[in-house]
Amino acid sequence: MEFDEKEVTVLFTDNDEIQELNEAFRKKNKPTDVLSFPMPDDDYLGDMVISVEKAESQSITFECSLQEELVRLLIHGFLHLNGLDHVGVPRNEAAKMRRIEKKLMQDFKEKWPTWL
C-alpha cells in the first residue's frame, strides 16, 4: 500500500474528552482509544484524536510501553484515514487492515528501535 504526502492533525487527549467525541460522532457513550476523521481534501488527510489515558491502560494490558501503544494507535488511526476499517466489514478486509498495521508497526520498530 502506498501513501501520498498529506497533512494530518493529531490531538492527544484524555478519556473524558474522547468519550464526548465518541458520543457526538459515533453515538457510543464510552471512551475509545483513537478516533479518525477523514477530510475530502487533496492536501489534508484528516484528524485523529488519541486518548493517552486509554493508551496507557492498553499498554499495561498488551504488555508494551506507552510509546509503543501510542505508535500503534497512530498507525491504526492513519489506516482509518486512508479508508481501511475493521468494524462492519468482511473478515478479509478486517484482516487486511490488521496485516498492514502489523507490517507498519514492524517497519517502525526496525527504523527507530530505541524510541520504543
SULDA-V363651 format. One record per residue. N is the residue number from 1. RES is the residue in one letter. SS is DSSP state (h for helix, s for strand, l for the rest). PSI is psi in whole degrees, 0 to 359 (NA if undefined). Layout:
{{N/RES/SS/PSI} {N/RES/SS/PSI}}
This chain:
{{1/M/l/130} {2/E/l/150} {3/F/l/135} {4/D/l/158} {5/E/l/118} {6/K/l/157} {7/E/s/145} {8/V/s/140} {9/T/s/135} {10/V/s/128} {11/L/s/122} {12/F/s/127} {13/T/s/196} {14/D/l/179} {15/N/h/322} {16/D/h/313} {17/E/h/319} {18/I/h/330} {19/Q/h/318} {20/E/h/316} {21/L/h/320} {22/N/h/320} {23/E/h/315} {24/A/h/320} {25/F/h/336} {26/R/h/358} {27/K/l/33} {28/K/l/111} {29/N/l/66} {30/K/l/155} {31/P/l/151} {32/T/l/173} {33/D/l/318} {34/V/s/140} {35/L/s/143} {36/S/s/137} {37/F/s/93} {38/P/s/147} {39/M/l/133} {40/P/l/79} {41/D/l/145} {42/D/l/330} {43/D/l/350} {44/Y/s/115} {45/L/s/320} {46/G/s/194} {47/D/s/147} {48/M/s/144} {49/V/s/127} {50/I/s/131} {51/S/s/112} {52/V/h/325} {53/E/h/315} {54/K/h/319} {55/A/h/320} {56/E/h/315} {57/S/h/323} {58/Q/h/327} {59/S/h/327} {60/I/h/314} {61/T/h/316} {62/F/l/359} {63/E/l/54} {64/C/l/172} {65/S/l/160} {66/L/h/319} {67/Q/h/316} {68/E/h/318} {69/E/h/322} {70/L/h/320} {71/V/h/317} {72/R/h/318} {73/L/h/324} {74/L/h/315} {75/I/h/315} {76/H/h/311} {77/G/h/321} {78/F/h/318} {79/L/h/322} {80/H/h/318} {81/L/h/336} {82/N/l/16} {83/G/l/2} {84/L/l/150} {85/D/l/165} {86/H/l/358} {87/V/l/130} {88/G/l/24} {89/V/l/163} {90/P/l/152} {91/R/h/321} {92/N/h/327} {93/E/h/318} {94/A/h/319} {95/A/h/323} {96/K/h/315} {97/M/h/316} {98/R/h/319} {99/R/h/314} {100/I/h/318} {101/E/h/315} {102/K/h/317} {103/K/h/315} {104/L/h/323} {105/M/h/317} {106/Q/h/318} {107/D/h/317} {108/F/h/314} {109/K/h/324} {110/E/h/324} {111/K/h/325} {112/W/l/59} {113/P/l/330} {114/T/l/343} {115/W/l/327} {116/L/l/NA}}
